[in-house]
């Protein structure tokens, strides 16, 4: 997303595809992973929405489906925001890298700015992975509740979420080595490892 005022979600599918394939620094792997996860949740939402149409005769099941639908909608919204935030954070980091470094003061300011932006660019994919893990929780519940003919939609969403957690953590891995503050780096690494373990990733 070379133009920071443009949301990824305003692009056509073809424009997004071509932007990802281009030499532009954004959207990169983190944003791509979050977009994939968002579509995964949308696939789960489809299964739930279709099943709701046929749920009037079973009120307890309908209530759970309504709750799942609400949770899916909220997650779609938060992941959509995080996909844009990931691209914006990396662009901010690149701007910090381009700061002048002629004097010692300039060098110190540039180092501090780079560190701040790199930490932010690491926290966003971690937040996204946390949200994706929540999606896995209700994907499991939705699999048991949706109509059989749309169960594949929910299963597809779960597969995309699991793969997206694994792939978005690659962005975290790429950033960690560049963080100078050892305590901050170790804390982020610990959070990353917990997310990987909780998602049951190999």
DAHUJO-V892999 format. One record per pair of residues at least 4 apart in sequence whose C-alpha atoms are under 6 Angstrom apart, sorted by sequence separation. I is the first residue (numbers start at 1). GAP is how many residues later the second one is. D is the distance in whole Angstrom. If there is no record, write none. Layout:
i = {I;I}
gap = {GAP;GAP}
d = {D;D}
This chain:
i = {11;27;45;75;76;82;85;114;135;138;142;152;160;164;182;11;101;196;101;179;20;55;143;99;143;96;96;139;93;136;93;1;1;132;90;89;129;38;38;125;34;122;31;31;27;26;51;51;48;47;47;47;44;43;44;44;43;41;40;40;40;37;37;37;33;33;30;30}
gap = {4;4;4;4;4;4;4;4;4;4;4;4;4;4;4;5;5;5;6;6;7;7;8;11;11;17;18;19;21;22;24;25;26;29;31;32;36;38;41;43;49;50;52;55;60;61;95;96;98;103;106;107;109;110;110;113;114;116;117;120;121;123;124;127;131;135;138;141}
d = {6;6;6;6;6;6;6;6;6;6;6;6;6;6;6;6;5;6;5;6;6;5;6;6;6;6;5;6;6;6;5;5;5;6;6;5;5;6;6;6;5;5;5;6;6;6;5;5;6;5;6;6;6;5;4;5;5;6;4;5;6;6;5;6;5;5;5;6}
